Amino acid sequence: MDVGQLQAIVRDEALDSPVLYGVGTVATDAVVLARDDHGAWRVWVSDERGGAMGRTLRVFDTESDALEYVLQKLRQVMRSRRSIEDWRR
């Protein structure tokens, strides 16, 4: 997967936009992708302070694998949000 493919899926499924390489707003439940000083890709779901929520931080050797995890987390966040909204009704 590449960034363009991810963005197309995000649009088609009406998912939240991830924060990719510092572009976007880091808010609670944002899915963040960053490259570290060692060339690895780091992905996490942000908490209220922008840090990694729980055990969501994962490190990948390839961008493709990192983007697959970004998509997985975006879908999980959306499912959780919908469950909470259904519960409140």
Summary of the structure (lengths in Angstrom):
residues: 89
radius of gyration: 13.0
end to end distance: 36.8
largest distance: 46.6
contacts: 233
relative contact order: 0.19
helix: 42%
strand: 20%
